[in-house]
Amino acid sequence: MSAKKVDVLVIGGGIIGTCVAHELRASGREVLMIDRGEPGLGCSYGNAGWITPCFAMPLPQPGMFFKSIGWLLDPASPLYIKPSADPMLARWLWHFTMAMNRKQFLNSIRVLTDLSKYSLDFYQSAASRLKDLGFEKKGLLLVSSTKDGIKYAQTEMNVMAAQGIAGRFMEKDELLAFEPALKPLVRGGVYFPQEAHAEPYRMVLGLAEEFVRSGGTLLSKAEVFDFETSKGEITEVVTTQGRFKPDLVVMATGSWSPEIGRRLGLNLPVLGGKGYSMNVLADEKKPQRPIMIVERKIAVTPRAGSVRIAGTLELVNQDFSITPRRVRAIQDGAREFLHLERTNDATDLWRGLRPCTPDGVPLIGFSGHLKNLFLCTGHQMLGLQSAPGSARLAADLILKRAPLTDPRPFRVSRF
Ligand SMILES: Cc1cc2nc3c(=O)[nH]c(=O)nc-3n(C[C@H](O)[C@H](O)[C@H](O)COP(=O)(O)OP(=O)(O)OC[C@H]3O[C@@H](n4cnc5c(N)ncnc54)[C@H](O)[C@@H]3O)c2cc1C
């Protein structure tokens, strides 16, 4: 059977691929989006649902070097790097360490904030057209019980103020009155009022359906397992549902990107950063708004009828196993800080692999060595909150429009 001709083929139906397909279709391209499973069942499924430009920060931060050595040795820390002899890990760690400088940190925040602000507006507008996205704009609260944690929250407030994102410091008494779900061990916190949250899986489905309604094509259960290339371009994409002949291929395959990239001769430094989430039944002391417990790095998100608690970042690559002590650390940490007494009865335990680049900035750009291959991957902890902005930047570069933000920090050739 001959290969089917397509204009744009987007590989991957997570929030990133879906937003890219949606944006390119809205810009008039004929788009086929394919996924090895169903859209939204990868890392985009059970995340904390935060759309919080105040968190537009890369993973590597100045002064993190000695902390990261500690994490390497402490399997109970909220950020764990699993030791491995894989040369890809050594290369990743080298770039990670090199990115821990203030200049690069601030430069990354600037462009990540641009993507996140655009995304927040996009989702707000999507919520006015699409049903049941769970979109709410109730702000985000960072809370801590330690001096160091409060200092961290205040530093974040100051850094983000320079990006036009206002936060407000609250002392203990004000904080407890503002959010009665908190227990008295909190000593202070910072409230960012403009932030939002949503149901991440429903967001993918809602946008994927809108993409199809606008004339886009979605093909599920189509796994890409090979490519044909000739004269510096991809001529055919080979999937479990047949072969395609695209003019342009967009790779939005999240933590699977290194695996699929290898088939095209790419050595992509994207590591899987495993995190967990679970849902807890909540009574009248349910939190009113998303909360970050700073020293435990636990994200708490109110939902209809339950509360989602999420956390940990284990750099483990394609390892989907469940580590019980990390699940317990999230349950214990949430119970310690909040009137959520039934965290041990949590349901819907889920784990996902965040696609992490070493400098914490996604790869958005043409691959360089294959002229019709465009990458949009590596969105670490910020995939939901930066997907529409990333898709807009991707479309700007593909369609040669003025870019939403400076595209240089995203270029694929930097590693
Ligand atoms: C615990 C946790 C909490 C988080 N909380 C937040 C949050 O509050 N806010 C936020 O912004 N981000 C959050 N994140 C991060 C966010 O979930 C990710 O950044 C985002 O989901 C990445 O999206 P993606 O589309 O790149 O990847 P994915 O959603 O994983 O999508 C990739 C898709 O590619 C498909 N695919 C892979 N290989 C192939 C192939 N060969 N052929 C066809 N299809 C293929 C997969 O099936 C998958 O559907 C969190 C992550 C975790 C783990």
The ligand as a Tripos MOL2 file, in Angstrom:
@<TRIPOS>MOLECULE
LIG
   53    58     1     0     0
SMALL
NO_CHARGES

@<TRIPOS>ATOM
      1 C1          3.0470   14.7750   39.1470 C.3       1 LIG1
      2 C2          3.0950   15.7820   38.0400 C.ar      1 LIG1
      3 C3          2.4860   17.0260   38.2230 C.ar      1 LIG1
      4 C4          2.5560   17.9950   37.2220 C.ar      1 LIG1
      5 N1          1.8940   19.1740   37.3880 N.ar      1 LIG1
      6 C5          1.9130   20.0960   36.3880 C.ar      1 LIG1
      7 C6          1.1750   21.3020   36.5270 C.ar      1 LIG1
      8 O1          0.4710   21.5120   37.5140 O.2       1 LIG1
      9 N2          1.2530   22.2250   35.5200 N.ar      1 LIG1
     10 C7          2.0310   22.0140   34.4040 C.ar      1 LIG1
     11 O2          2.1200   22.8940   33.5520 O.2       1 LIG1
     12 N3          2.7050   20.8530   34.2450 N.ar      1 LIG1
     13 C8          2.6540   19.9010   35.1920 C.ar      1 LIG1
     14 N4          3.3190   18.7200   35.0420 N.ar      1 LIG1
     15 C9          4.1180   18.5340   33.8090 C.3       1 LIG1
     16 C10         3.2220   18.1930   32.6290 C.3       1 LIG1
     17 O3          2.3610   17.1310   32.9750 O.3       1 LIG1
     18 C11         4.0980   17.8160   31.4120 C.3       1 LIG1
     19 O4          5.0510   18.8290   31.1850 O.3       1 LIG1
     20 C12         3.2420   17.6630   30.1670 C.3       1 LIG1
     21 O5          2.1810   16.7680   30.3800 O.3       1 LIG1
     22 C13         4.0860   17.1880   28.9830 C.3       1 LIG1
     23 O6          3.2170   17.0830   27.8760 O.3       1 LIG1
     24 P1          3.6490   16.3810   26.5460 P.3       1 LIG1
     25 O7          2.5290   16.5270   25.5860 O.co2     1 LIG1
     26 O8          5.0010   16.8570   26.1390 O.co2     1 LIG1
     27 O9          3.8580   14.8420   26.9510 O.3       1 LIG1
     28 P2          2.8000   13.6560   27.0890 P.3       1 LIG1
     29 O10         1.5340   14.1120   27.7090 O.co2     1 LIG1
     30 O11         3.5080   12.5360   27.7410 O.co2     1 LIG1
     31 O12         2.4510   13.3060   25.5870 O.3       1 LIG1
     32 C14         3.3460   12.6480   24.7270 C.3       1 LIG1
     33 C15         2.4990   11.7770   23.8290 C.3       1 LIG1
     34 O13         3.3240   11.2120   22.8130 O.3       1 LIG1
     35 C16         2.8160    9.9330   22.5070 C.3       1 LIG1
     36 N5          3.8740    9.1510   21.8790 N.ar      1 LIG1
     37 C17         5.0920    8.8690   22.3960 C.ar      1 LIG1
     38 N6          5.8120    8.1230   21.5400 N.ar      1 LIG1
     39 C18         5.0270    7.9340   20.4340 C.ar      1 LIG1
     40 C19         5.1940    7.2310   19.2250 C.ar      1 LIG1
     41 N7          6.3140    6.5670   18.9570 N.pl3     1 LIG1
     42 N8          4.1890    7.2390   18.3270 N.ar      1 LIG1
     43 C20         3.0280    7.9140   18.5890 C.ar      1 LIG1
     44 N9          2.8070    8.5870   19.7350 N.ar      1 LIG1
     45 C21         3.7980    8.6020   20.6550 C.ar      1 LIG1
     46 C22         2.4120    9.3810   23.8840 C.3       1 LIG1
     47 O14         1.4640    8.3270   23.7570 O.3       1 LIG1
     48 C23         1.8510   10.6220   24.5750 C.3       1 LIG1
     49 O15         0.4430   10.7130   24.4770 O.3       1 LIG1
     50 C24         3.2570   17.7220   36.0160 C.ar      1 LIG1
     51 C25         3.8300   16.4680   35.8220 C.ar      1 LIG1
     52 C26         3.7490   15.4950   36.8140 C.ar      1 LIG1
     53 C27         4.3490   14.1480   36.5870 C.3       1 LIG1
@<TRIPOS>BOND
     1     1     2 1
     2     2     3 ar
     3     2    52 ar
     4     3     4 ar
     5     4     5 ar
     6     4    50 ar
     7     5     6 ar
     8     6     7 ar
     9     6    13 1
    10     7     8 2
    11     7     9 ar
    12     9    10 ar
    13    10    11 2
    14    10    12 ar
    15    12    13 ar
    16    13    14 ar
    17    14    15 1
    18    14    50 ar
    19    15    16 1
    20    16    17 1
    21    16    18 1
    22    18    19 1
    23    18    20 1
    24    20    21 1
    25    20    22 1
    26    22    23 1
    27    23    24 1
    28    24    25 2
    29    24    26 1
    30    24    27 1
    31    27    28 1
    32    28    29 2
    33    28    30 1
    34    28    31 1
    35    31    32 1
    36    32    33 1
    37    33    34 1
    38    33    48 1
    39    34    35 1
    40    35    36 1
    41    35    46 1
    42    36    37 ar
    43    36    45 ar
    44    37    38 ar
    45    38    39 ar
    46    39    40 ar
    47    39    45 ar
    48    40    41 1
    49    40    42 ar
    50    42    43 ar
    51    43    44 ar
    52    44    45 ar
    53    46    47 1
    54    46    48 1
    55    48    49 1
    56    50    51 ar
    57    51    52 ar
    58    52    53 1
@<TRIPOS>SUBSTRUCTURE
     1 LIG1         1 GROUP 0 **** ****
